Amino acid sequence: MRLEHDFLGELQVADEVYYGVQTMRAMENFRITGHNLDSDFIVALAMVKKAAAKANMATGRLDQTIGKALVAAADEIIAGKLHDQFPVDPIQGGAGTSINMNTNEVLCNRALEILGDKKGNYDRISPNNHANMAQSTNDAFPTAIKVCAIQKGRLLVKALRELAEALEVKAEKFKRVMKMGRTHLQDAVPVTLGQEFASHASAVRRGAKRIETALDHLHAVNMGATAVGTGLNAEPEYIVEVVKQLAEITGEPFVTAGNLMDATQNTDGFADISGAMKITALPLIKMANDFRLMASGPRCGLGELKLPPRQPGSSIMPGKVNPVIPEVLNQTCYQVIGNDLAVTLGVENGQFELNVMEPVMAYNIFNSMTMLTNVVHTFRTLCVEKVEADEKQCQKWLDNSVGIVTALLPHVGYENSSMLAKEAYATGRPIRDLILEKKLLTQEAMDIILSPEEMTVPGIAGKKLLVK
């Protein structure tokens, strides 16, 4: 054991660990979620610390030997090492100070080892004086959130666009599969299954663009703002250099926020990205619901889609297969919507020069991004890419529907169309049979009017017949 101290007193710390006394206090105080810090966030914070160390060396304030050791330690964390040395709970009081100091302690103790010294010799390399030089939790922590959110968000946007592409492939495959369109859950007029899939693809692409736009707004960071946005203890040259270094390390175009105090006080950018995910989740829910309804049955429901069977659906009903992939898409989207409420409450609960609720914002934003990325990938690979149409069932419902009578209005008139609809409802007979029986149209004319090319595009179905 080694003895470490802070201004509250002394604590024994195990020799083998790289964290220190302030991490130990956080472990005791915050036993909330039972979860570990997001690994991508640990990497993001190490990137911020690396940028700060390089900037402080560039201005001449940080000793080169110490600075290079801190950069080497940060590089190890970025490479995925030492992540087990971050035991603090992701939800905590203190605006993220415990996470920041956990990182500073790990960096210092690993840097000391790199220089051949013992852990805990903070007289040589200090978590506060060196790893935290020209910084505060209040600028380093929100900057790391933005770095992590952008990196995770890129993966989410990619997953959404891949889903849109898969839907578009199916839209092309199903472009001649006619089916009954429905409004109010009632028969409306015909559409093609391809049109429905193309509509879903359009909504997904819009969501990807919405999220991408929100991510772009996160590139303005408050590094150098230090405690309250005034830049106390941060040299002007450092403020310029640290953002330059961060952009180089991450490959993202980070810039210094136009007003550092605003960027320290206000976290509406986090509400923006969380809200973008929530809004994107809504059409995903709608799509999953449509898949479940169209696949219902398969014998006593609509049965228009054949979902790939993924697992037995019941512990008591043999042969039952449930739409588990659309169901998990629904549930994940519900969680994203719930997470957004927590982020919203956090954002509006800032006071004066700092919003101390950033840990809960980060926790929910990262969870939403990870879960939504995973479920979109799952829905694409295990459902959309393998889904098939039951064309016979689609045609059966279409033939039995009265909705196609709408396309006949310009040809047989409203009164005849109403009479046909009423008789079809009363007798259960198909509209096509009634039209031929009453000699309202020829078979050839009816085939033209009720063809996919005529009924599912703008204009009057069979307009050429009217002209003729």
C-alpha positions as CSV (number, residue, x, y, z in Angstrom):
1,M,0.0,0.0,0.0
2,R,1.0,3.6,-0.5
3,L,-0.2,6.6,1.5
4,E,-1.8,9.4,-0.5
5,H,-3.3,12.6,0.7
6,D,-5.5,15.5,-0.4
7,F,-6.7,18.5,1.6
8,L,-9.4,16.3,3.3
9,G,-6.7,13.9,4.7
10,E,-4.9,10.7,4.0
11,L,-5.9,7.4,2.5
12,Q,-4.2,4.1,1.8
13,V,-4.1,3.1,-1.9
14,A,-3.0,-0.3,-3.2
15,D,0.4,-0.2,-4.9
16,E,-0.7,-1.9,-8.0
17,V,-3.4,0.6,-9.0
18,Y,-2.7,3.7,-11.1
19,Y,-5.5,5.8,-9.6
20,G,-5.2,7.7,-6.4
21,V,-6.8,9.3,-3.4
22,Q,-9.4,11.4,-5.2
23,T,-10.6,8.4,-7.2
24,M,-10.9,6.4,-3.9
25,R,-13.1,9.1,-2.5
26,A,-15.3,9.0,-5.5
27,M,-15.6,5.2,-5.3
28,E,-16.8,5.6,-1.8
29,N,-19.2,8.4,-2.5
30,F,-20.8,7.4,-5.8
31,R,-22.2,3.9,-6.0
32,I,-25.1,4.7,-8.3
33,T,-25.3,2.9,-11.6
34,G,-23.0,-0.1,-11.0
35,H,-21.7,0.6,-14.5
36,N,-18.2,1.4,-15.7
37,L,-17.2,4.5,-17.6
38,D,-17.8,4.3,-21.3
39,S,-14.5,3.0,-22.8
40,D,-14.8,5.5,-25.7
41,F,-15.2,8.3,-23.2
42,I,-12.0,7.3,-21.4
43,V,-10.2,7.4,-24.8
44,A,-11.7,10.8,-25.5
45,L,-10.6,12.3,-22.2
46,A,-7.1,10.9,-22.7
47,M,-7.1,12.7,-26.1
48,V,-8.0,16.0,-24.4
49,K,-5.2,15.5,-21.8
50,K,-2.7,14.7,-24.5
51,A,-3.7,17.9,-26.4
52,A,-3.3,19.9,-23.2
53,A,0.1,18.4,-22.4
54,K,1.4,19.1,-25.9
55,A,0.0,22.6,-25.9
56,N,1.6,23.4,-22.5
57,M,4.9,22.1,-23.8
58,A,4.6,24.2,-26.9
59,T,4.1,27.4,-24.8
60,G,7.1,26.4,-22.6
61,R,5.1,26.1,-19.4
62,L,5.4,22.3,-19.0
63,D,8.7,20.6,-18.7
64,Q,9.5,18.5,-21.8
65,T,10.4,15.4,-19.9
66,I,7.3,15.4,-17.8
67,G,5.1,16.4,-20.8
68,K,6.4,13.6,-23.0
69,A,5.8,11.1,-20.2
70,L,2.2,12.3,-19.8
71,V,1.7,12.1,-23.6
72,A,3.1,8.6,-23.6
73,A,0.7,7.6,-20.8
74,A,-2.2,9.2,-22.7
75,D,-1.2,7.3,-25.8
76,E,-1.4,4.0,-23.9
77,I,-5.0,4.8,-22.7
78,I,-6.0,5.9,-26.2
79,A,-4.7,2.5,-27.4
80,G,-7.0,0.7,-25.0
81,K,-4.7,0.1,-22.0
82,L,-5.3,0.9,-18.4
83,H,-9.1,1.2,-18.8
84,D,-9.6,-1.0,-15.7
85,Q,-8.1,1.8,-13.8
86,F,-11.2,4.0,-14.2
87,P,-13.5,2.6,-11.5
88,V,-15.6,5.8,-10.8
89,D,-19.3,5.7,-11.4
90,P,-20.4,7.6,-14.6
91,I,-23.2,9.4,-12.7
92,Q,-21.7,11.5,-9.9
93,G,-21.8,14.9,-8.2
94,G,-19.1,17.5,-8.9
95,A,-19.7,18.1,-12.6
96,G,-17.3,15.3,-13.5
97,T,-14.4,16.3,-11.2
98,S,-14.0,12.8,-10.0
99,I,-13.7,11.5,-13.6
100,N,-11.2,14.2,-14.4
101,M,-9.1,13.6,-11.4
102,N,-9.3,9.8,-11.9
103,T,-7.8,10.5,-15.4
104,N,-5.1,12.9,-14.0
105,E,-4.1,10.3,-11.4
106,V,-3.8,7.5,-13.9
107,L,-1.8,9.6,-16.3
108,C,0.6,10.8,-13.5
109,N,1.3,7.4,-12.0
110,R,1.9,5.8,-15.4
111,A,4.1,8.7,-16.4
112,L,6.1,8.3,-13.2
113,E,6.6,4.6,-14.1
114,I,7.7,5.5,-17.6
115,L,10.3,7.8,-16.0
116,G,11.4,5.0,-13.6
117,D,9.8,6.5,-10.5
118,K,7.3,5.1,-8.1
119,K,3.5,5.7,-8.2
120,G,2.3,8.4,-5.9
121,N,5.4,10.6,-6.1
122,Y,3.3,13.6,-6.9
123,D,6.1,16.0,-5.9
124,R,7.6,15.1,-9.3
125,I,4.5,14.8,-11.5
126,S,1.3,16.1,-9.9
127,P,-2.3,15.3,-11.0
128,N,-3.3,18.9,-10.3
129,N,-0.2,20.8,-11.3
130,H,0.9,18.9,-14.4
131,A,-1.8,16.6,-15.8
132,N,-4.4,19.4,-15.1
133,M,-2.2,22.3,-16.1
134,A,-4.1,25.3,-17.7
135,Q,-7.3,23.2,-17.3
136,S,-10.4,22.8,-15.1
137,T,-12.9,19.9,-15.0
138,N,-15.2,22.6,-16.4
139,D,-13.5,22.8,-19.7
140,A,-11.7,19.4,-20.1
141,F,-14.8,17.3,-19.2
142,P,-17.3,18.9,-21.6
143,T,-14.7,18.9,-24.3
144,A,-14.2,15.2,-23.8
145,I,-17.9,14.6,-24.0
146,K,-18.0,16.4,-27.3
147,V,-15.0,14.4,-28.6
148,C,-16.7,11.1,-27.6
149,A,-20.1,12.1,-28.9
150,I,-18.8,13.0,-32.3
151,Q,-16.8,9.8,-32.6
152,K,-19.8,7.7,-31.5
153,G,-22.2,9.8,-33.6
154,R,-20.2,9.1,-36.8
155,L,-20.8,5.4,-36.3
156,L,-24.5,6.0,-35.7
157,V,-24.8,8.0,-38.9
158,K,-23.0,5.3,-40.8
159,A,-25.3,2.6,-39.4
160,L,-28.4,4.7,-40.4
161,R,-27.2,5.2,-43.9
162,E,-26.5,1.5,-44.3
163,L,-30.0,0.8,-43.2
164,A,-31.4,3.3,-45.7
165,E,-29.4,1.6,-48.4
166,A,-30.7,-1.8,-47.5
167,L,-34.3,-0.4,-47.5
168,E,-33.7,1.1,-50.9
169,V,-32.5,-2.3,-52.2
170,K,-35.7,-3.9,-51.0
171,A,-37.7,-1.0,-52.5
172,E,-36.3,-1.8,-55.9
173,K,-37.0,-5.5,-55.4
174,F,-40.6,-4.9,-54.3
175,K,-41.4,-2.1,-56.8
176,R,-44.0,-4.2,-58.7
177,V,-45.5,-5.8,-55.6
178,M,-49.0,-4.2,-55.3
179,K,-50.6,-4.1,-51.9
180,M,-53.4,-2.3,-50.2
181,G,-52.5,1.0,-48.7
182,R,-54.1,1.8,-45.4
183,T,-55.1,4.9,-43.5
184,H,-56.7,4.9,-40.0
185,L,-55.9,1.1,-40.1
186,Q,-58.6,0.9,-42.8
187,D,-58.3,0.1,-46.5
188,A,-57.4,3.1,-48.6
189,V,-56.0,2.9,-52.1
190,P,-53.3,0.7,-53.6
191,V,-49.6,1.3,-53.2
192,T,-46.6,-0.9,-54.0
193,L,-44.5,-2.5,-51.2
194,G,-41.5,-0.9,-52.9
195,Q,-43.0,2.6,-52.3
196,E,-43.5,1.8,-48.6
197,F,-39.9,0.7,-48.3
198,A,-38.6,3.7,-50.1
199,S,-40.6,5.9,-47.8
200,H,-38.9,4.3,-44.8
201,A,-35.5,4.8,-46.4
202,S,-36.2,8.5,-46.9
203,A,-37.1,8.9,-43.2
204,V,-34.0,7.1,-42.1
205,R,-31.8,9.3,-44.3
206,R,-33.4,12.4,-42.9
207,G,-32.6,11.1,-39.4
208,A,-28.9,10.5,-40.3
209,K,-28.7,14.1,-41.7
210,R,-30.3,15.5,-38.6
211,I,-27.8,13.8,-36.3
212,E,-24.9,14.8,-38.5
213,T,-25.9,18.4,-38.4
214,A,-26.1,18.2,-34.6
215,L,-22.7,16.7,-34.4
216,D,-21.2,19.5,-36.4
217,H,-22.3,22.0,-33.7
218,L,-20.2,20.1,-31.1
219,H,-16.9,21.2,-32.7
220,A,-16.9,24.4,-30.8
221,V,-15.2,23.7,-27.4
222,N,-14.3,25.7,-24.3
223,M,-10.7,24.4,-23.8
224,G,-8.9,27.3,-22.0
225,A,-12.0,28.6,-20.3
226,T,-10.8,26.9,-17.1
227,A,-13.2,27.3,-14.1
228,V,-15.8,29.8,-15.2
229,G,-15.1,30.8,-18.7
230,T,-12.7,33.7,-18.0
231,G,-9.5,31.7,-18.9
232,L,-7.9,32.2,-15.5
233,N,-4.5,30.3,-15.4
234,A,-4.6,29.6,-19.1
235,E,-2.3,31.6,-21.4
236,P,-3.8,33.0,-24.6
237,E,-1.1,31.1,-26.6
238,Y,-2.2,27.8,-24.9
239,I,-5.9,28.4,-25.8
240,V,-5.0,28.6,-29.5
241,E,-2.6,25.7,-29.4
242,V,-4.7,23.3,-27.4
243,V,-7.5,23.3,-29.9
244,K,-5.1,23.0,-32.7
245,Q,-3.6,19.9,-31.0
246,L,-7.0,18.4,-30.3
247,A,-8.0,18.7,-33.9
248,E,-4.8,17.0,-35.0
249,I,-5.2,14.2,-32.5
250,T,-8.8,13.5,-33.2
251,G,-9.0,14.3,-36.9
252,E,-12.0,16.5,-36.2
253,P,-12.2,20.2,-37.0
254,F,-12.4,21.5,-33.4
255,V,-12.4,25.3,-32.9
256,T,-12.4,27.5,-29.8
257,A,-15.9,28.6,-29.0
258,G,-16.7,32.3,-29.8
259,N,-17.7,33.0,-26.1
260,L,-15.9,30.8,-23.6
261,M,-18.2,31.8,-20.8
262,D,-21.3,30.8,-22.8
263,A,-19.7,27.5,-23.8
264,T,-18.9,26.8,-20.1
265,Q,-22.4,27.7,-18.8
266,N,-24.6,26.3,-21.5
267,T,-25.0,22.7,-22.7
268,D,-27.7,23.1,-25.2
269,G,-25.5,21.4,-27.8
270,F,-26.0,18.2,-25.8
271,A,-29.8,18.7,-25.9
272,D,-29.4,19.2,-29.7
273,I,-27.7,15.8,-30.3
274,S,-29.9,13.9,-27.8
275,G,-33.0,15.5,-29.4
276,A,-31.8,14.6,-32.9
277,M,-31.5,10.9,-31.8
278,K,-35.0,11.0,-30.2
279,I,-36.6,12.5,-33.3
280,T,-34.8,9.9,-35.5
281,A,-36.1,7.1,-33.2
282,L,-39.7,8.1,-33.9
283,P,-39.9,7.0,-37.6
284,L,-37.8,4.0,-36.7
285,I,-40.6,3.0,-34.2
286,K,-43.2,3.6,-36.9
287,M,-41.3,1.4,-39.4
288,A,-40.9,-1.4,-36.8
289,N,-44.7,-1.2,-36.2
290,D,-45.4,-1.4,-39.9
291,F,-43.2,-4.5,-40.2
292,R,-44.9,-6.2,-37.3
293,L,-48.4,-5.4,-38.6
294,M,-47.6,-6.5,-42.2
295,A,-46.0,-9.7,-40.9
296,S,-48.9,-10.4,-38.5
297,G,-50.5,-13.9,-38.6
298,P,-49.0,-15.4,-40.6
299,R,-52.3,-17.1,-41.3
300,C,-54.8,-15.1,-39.3
301,G,-53.2,-11.7,-39.8
302,L,-52.2,-9.5,-42.7
303,G,-49.3,-11.8,-43.6
304,E,-47.9,-9.5,-46.3
305,L,-44.3,-9.7,-45.2
306,K,-42.3,-12.8,-44.4
307,L,-39.8,-11.8,-41.6
308,P,-36.8,-14.1,-41.2
309,P,-37.4,-16.5,-38.3
310,R,-34.8,-15.8,-35.6
311,Q,-35.9,-18.0,-32.7
312,P,-38.8,-20.0,-31.3
313,G,-41.5,-17.5,-30.2
314,S,-43.1,-19.3,-27.3
315,S,-42.4,-21.5,-24.3
316,I,-45.8,-23.1,-24.6
317,M,-47.1,-22.7,-28.2
318,P,-45.2,-24.9,-30.6
319,G,-44.3,-23.5,-34.0
320,K,-44.9,-19.9,-33.0
321,V,-42.3,-17.4,-34.3
322,N,-42.4,-13.8,-33.1
323,P,-41.1,-10.6,-34.8
324,V,-38.3,-10.2,-32.2
325,I,-36.1,-7.9,-34.3
326,P,-38.7,-5.2,-35.0
327,E,-39.7,-5.6,-31.3
328,V,-36.1,-4.9,-30.1
329,L,-36.0,-1.9,-32.4
330,N,-39.1,-0.5,-30.7
331,Q,-37.8,-1.1,-27.2
332,T,-34.4,0.5,-27.9
333,C,-36.0,3.5,-29.4
334,Y,-38.2,3.9,-26.3
335,Q,-35.1,3.9,-24.2
336,V,-33.5,6.6,-26.4
337,I,-36.6,8.7,-25.9
338,G,-36.4,8.2,-22.1
339,N,-32.7,9.1,-22.1
340,D,-33.5,12.3,-23.9
341,L,-35.7,13.4,-21.1
342,A,-32.8,12.9,-18.6
343,V,-30.5,15.0,-20.9
344,T,-33.2,17.7,-21.3
345,L,-33.6,18.0,-17.5
346,G,-29.9,18.1,-17.1
347,V,-29.4,20.9,-19.7
348,E,-32.1,23.1,-18.1
349,N,-30.7,22.7,-14.6
350,G,-27.5,24.7,-15.0
351,Q,-27.0,27.6,-12.7
352,F,-24.7,30.7,-13.1
353,E,-21.3,29.9,-14.5
354,L,-21.5,26.1,-14.8
355,N,-23.9,23.3,-15.5
356,V,-23.0,20.6,-13.0
357,M,-25.3,18.0,-14.5
358,E,-22.9,17.0,-17.3
359,P,-22.2,13.5,-16.0
360,V,-25.8,12.4,-16.4
361,M,-26.0,14.1,-19.8
362,A,-22.9,12.2,-21.0
363,Y,-24.1,8.9,-19.6
364,N,-27.4,9.1,-21.4
365,I,-26.1,10.5,-24.7
366,F,-23.4,7.8,-24.9
367,N,-25.9,5.0,-24.0
368,S,-28.3,6.3,-26.7
369,M,-25.6,6.4,-29.3
370,T,-24.3,2.9,-28.6
371,M,-27.7,1.3,-28.3
372,L,-29.2,3.0,-31.4
373,T,-26.1,2.1,-33.5
374,N,-26.3,-1.5,-32.4
375,V,-30.1,-1.9,-32.9
376,V,-30.0,-0.2,-36.3
377,H,-27.3,-2.7,-37.4
378,T,-29.3,-5.6,-35.9
379,F,-32.5,-4.5,-37.7
380,R,-30.7,-4.1,-41.0
381,T,-28.7,-7.4,-41.0
382,L,-31.2,-9.7,-39.2
383,C,-34.5,-8.3,-40.7
384,V,-34.4,-5.9,-43.6
385,E,-31.8,-7.7,-45.7
386,K,-33.6,-11.0,-45.3
387,V,-37.3,-9.9,-45.4
388,E,-39.5,-11.2,-48.2
389,A,-42.9,-10.3,-49.6
390,D,-45.8,-12.7,-49.7
391,E,-47.0,-11.5,-53.1
392,K,-50.0,-13.8,-53.2
393,Q,-51.3,-12.5,-49.9
394,C,-50.7,-8.9,-51.0
395,Q,-52.7,-9.6,-54.1
396,K,-55.5,-11.4,-52.2
397,W,-56.1,-8.4,-50.0
398,L,-56.0,-6.1,-53.0
399,D,-58.5,-8.2,-54.9
400,N,-60.9,-8.3,-51.9
401,S,-60.6,-4.6,-51.2
402,V,-63.1,-1.9,-52.1
403,G,-60.4,0.7,-52.0
404,I,-59.5,0.2,-55.7
405,V,-62.9,1.7,-56.6
406,T,-61.3,5.2,-56.1
407,A,-59.3,4.7,-59.3
408,L,-62.5,4.0,-61.2
409,L,-64.1,7.4,-60.3
410,P,-63.0,9.2,-63.5
411,H,-64.2,6.3,-65.7
412,V,-67.6,5.1,-64.2
413,G,-68.6,8.1,-62.1
414,Y,-69.1,8.7,-58.4
415,E,-72.6,7.1,-58.3
416,N,-71.5,3.9,-60.0
417,S,-68.4,3.8,-57.8
418,S,-70.5,4.1,-54.7
419,M,-72.9,1.4,-55.9
420,L,-70.0,-0.9,-56.6
421,A,-68.5,-0.3,-53.1
422,K,-71.8,-0.9,-51.4
423,E,-72.5,-4.1,-53.2
424,A,-69.0,-5.4,-52.6
425,Y,-69.3,-4.8,-48.9
426,A,-72.7,-6.4,-48.8
427,T,-71.8,-9.5,-50.8
428,G,-68.1,-9.9,-50.2
429,R,-67.5,-10.2,-54.0
430,P,-64.4,-8.6,-55.6
431,I,-64.9,-5.2,-57.3
432,R,-63.4,-6.6,-60.5
433,D,-66.1,-9.2,-60.8
434,L,-68.9,-6.7,-60.3
435,I,-67.4,-4.3,-62.9
436,L,-67.4,-7.0,-65.5
437,E,-70.8,-8.3,-64.6
438,K,-72.4,-4.9,-64.9
439,K,-70.4,-4.2,-68.1
440,L,-69.1,-0.9,-66.8
441,L,-65.6,-1.6,-68.2
442,T,-64.0,-4.1,-70.4
443,Q,-61.4,-6.5,-69.1
444,E,-58.7,-4.7,-71.1
445,A,-59.7,-1.3,-69.8
446,M,-59.9,-2.5,-66.2
447,D,-56.4,-4.1,-66.4
448,I,-55.0,-0.8,-67.6
449,I,-56.7,1.3,-64.9
450,L,-55.9,-1.1,-62.1
451,S,-52.3,-1.7,-63.1
452,P,-49.4,-0.7,-60.7
453,E,-48.1,1.7,-63.3
454,E,-51.4,3.6,-63.3
455,M,-52.6,3.4,-59.7
456,T,-49.4,4.2,-57.8
457,V,-48.2,7.3,-59.6
458,P,-49.6,10.9,-59.6
459,G,-52.4,11.5,-62.1
460,I,-55.6,9.8,-63.2
461,A,-55.3,6.0,-63.6
462,G,-56.0,5.1,-67.2
463,K,-56.1,8.7,-68.4
464,K,-55.4,7.6,-71.9
465,L,-58.7,5.7,-71.9
466,L,-60.5,9.0,-71.0
467,V,-58.8,10.8,-73.8
468,K,-59.7,8.1,-76.3
